[in-house]
Amino acid sequence: MNINSIKPNLYLVGFQKCASSSLFEFIASHPEIEGSKPKETFLLCDVDSPMFRSDKFLNQNEPDWSSFFQNKDQKIKYHLEGSVCHVTQEKALDYISKLEKTKVIFIIRDPIERFISTYNYKRNYLIKEFGNISINEYYNLVKDKKIKDDVCQKALSSGRYALHINNWQNRIGLENILVIGLNELKTNSNKLSEKLSIFLNVDNLFIENPEKKNVTSKIVYPEIHKKIMKFSRLFPSGKIRRKIGSFYRRLNSDRYLIVNQNSEQGVLKESILKEMKNYYKVEYSNYNKFFEKNL
């Protein structure tokens, strides 16, 4: 196989903050599947996307995949790409829909839990831009479109799984799409292995108990976090910066958790929860089985 001819034929296109990195590693553990390095190439992002890679195109329409896949083994059946931002990109949908024998995978979780995860994930940015805001203030900023950050802007809309998945199903066919629930990955890797094996028509050779990747850490002390981040910029690299990082990780760990456990900072108000459940009513109707804790 000419390495320059390699193109992905298996795409993990969504959704962000649903443990896609862990699922990617799990799928790529199969001996007949090579995962792109890195997981997210961003090669199919729209031109107006902040992630667009203009330097990685052979021509206007064909991206250069050669630097992301290195395995020349003829036994490789799938080349897996994992840019979860591609779920909302028209270029990605248009490109993938024209490929033959190509599969697409989505991983989803309770959409309100996913929204909360974006709040924790973006705490550093939020503190810098808005101060130590609560999750309810964050919700209103997102809803009123008053945040510039791309992840935050889509914190609500990206949880509209049905809208996005239906769009892909209409273009590439229901038989080429697999939806996986986060709890399947967390609690039943054996069942997930069987599900993937059937969908991809490969032997069940996935590893069990996939390692958690890219897990969001909660910021316990926002004001201290802000000061440490500012101080650490004085030391871009080296021993001092590593010591600062080590100290902060210990400070921010559960062992040093001294904050009020009843704090309302990260708890959604009942009125907002009601709004969100209504906003995601189609998701809870169509995909509720994927949100169950024991699958």
Secondary structure by P-SEA (a helix, b strand, c coil): ccccccccccccccccccaaaaaaaaaaccccccccccccccccccccccccccccccccccccccccccccccccccbbbbcccccccaaaaaaaaaccbbbbbbbbcaaaaaaaaaaaaaaaaaaaccccccaaaaaaaaaacccccccccccccccaaaaaaaaaaaccccccbbbbbcccccccaaaaaaaaaaaacccccccccccccbbbbbbccaaaaaaaaaaaccccccaaaaaaaaaaaaaacccccccccccccccccaaaaaaaaaaaccccccccccccccc
